[in-house]
Amino acid sequence: MKYVRTNASKLYFALDPYIREHNLMVTDGKNGIIDFCHMAATMSAYFGGIPSNFWASWGGDLATGMADTTKRISDRDKGDGYWGMTDQEIAEMTIGGDSSCSYNDFCSDFDAYKTQEKVHALLDQTETSHPLSDALEWYYNGNIFQQRFKWLAEELNCSLNVRDLYQAILKAMTGVDEQAPGFGLLASQGKKPSREVIEYCCKSFANYIYSMNL
């Protein structure tokens, strides 16, 4: 919240009444829960044109999911509900599940991505004094949000099959800036996940996105 207020004050004050009224969370009217603080911070990164801005979106959430997966694997023998599971099975339960990398997080991430694209299109093509409001109306009232789990493949320029999604996600998460040990957002937000955990979680994320599009 502090980040959004500092770096995107107009967006913050435009959304603040709705954030307060709905206690930070609103529904899209179907089965999605939108965290406006999360969505606003993500949109701010996309608007700012920050390189690899997916790190303020699904990439950051996936990294925190890797941290959760690492901890759950290490706690497996403590009887916390993961006894007898493989590392991959634990990752499958974590990514998109009850974790720091949840369904609600992804709703906000993907909605922010597509909405900011519409804002840019409106600014480029039309004369409008309310591009954000118009974009939100187009996205939610037009039921565009029901396709939200397709936007990852669009952003990564890959096909909506598990293999291509996995390869594109893994490539993004382990890009040039992430190669040096202990350096980069993957190391900091993911708490230095092992290569195996990175691969388990990227595969789980690919499976999750694919399943949401069936």
Secondary structure as UniProt FT lines:
FT   HELIX           2..7
FT   HELIX           9..21
FT   TURN            22..24
FT   STRAND          25..27
FT   STRAND          33..35
FT   HELIX           36..48
FT   TURN            51..52
FT   HELIX           53..56
FT   HELIX           58..74
FT   HELIX           76..78
FT   TURN            83..84
FT   HELIX           87..94
FT   HELIX           103..125
FT   HELIX           131..136
FT   HELIX           137..141
FT   TURN            142..143
FT   HELIX           144..150
FT   HELIX           151..156
FT   HELIX           162..173
FT   HELIX           176..178
FT   TURN            181..182
FT   HELIX           185..189
FT   TURN            190..191
FT   HELIX           195..212
//
